[in-house]
């Protein structure tokens, strides 16, 4: 009787499960007859002019489109395995994941207990909520730099919400998770102001219905913020920031995975599967086992996937949260690693 694996494939055809269970992969056999085309004629080799445009060595195509290809570093396969991270076969990769998740927790703790730089102004108890929200948006859109003065560029170009003037982003330096694209100019900022104006105010747009739970409010705001040029990472971090700083009652129940962003790609590597629903389920299981908030996986997976730690407003000396690191190393069965 055929045996199917957790990826819904015959186990002999699954490169992941066959490797885990030491089963020889079944060779791929090509069809003996050509597949019929839609018109009923047999398929033939497509003439060169009709083929899709080829890509140049620089990543661009003859049609003018460009694709950024990032080569993700992998640790040596040393037989490591964990049901919480079935895509990982290197203890070095797993340990690095634990440290990035613990760093993400340290950032969340800092936002709540001692917000750095402009985050403190966003979370201040005094002042207009519209100005606090607008500043939070600019931080999420432009992105803090890595270094000793992460908010310098945001401080230089910031404007007031009440004044209605949009920042001049000409030549601005942006952070590693910035959504700003110089070719778009200020169109994303214009779209955001229009979005808030339609709701009556930023506060009304983020609050939604008063009866909503914090999780539902987060999900609805994330969906409604699908504005041109505002990618997943900027939206997610904006909502996490507003929630952790106490501006609005927002809390994420999922990672809102999907698409080709860094967090989703890293999640596919860690969890060894591509289906968004299963990715969310496995992310929740990992967070629960490690005793972490789900939203910590956003920054943790991003930094793990890119191979570089974006400090996102924290000083360069900031490190992982010790308690989170200990619990994550234990959950991932990395007993030999030092917290």
Beta strands, then each sheet from edge to edge (+ up, - down):
end
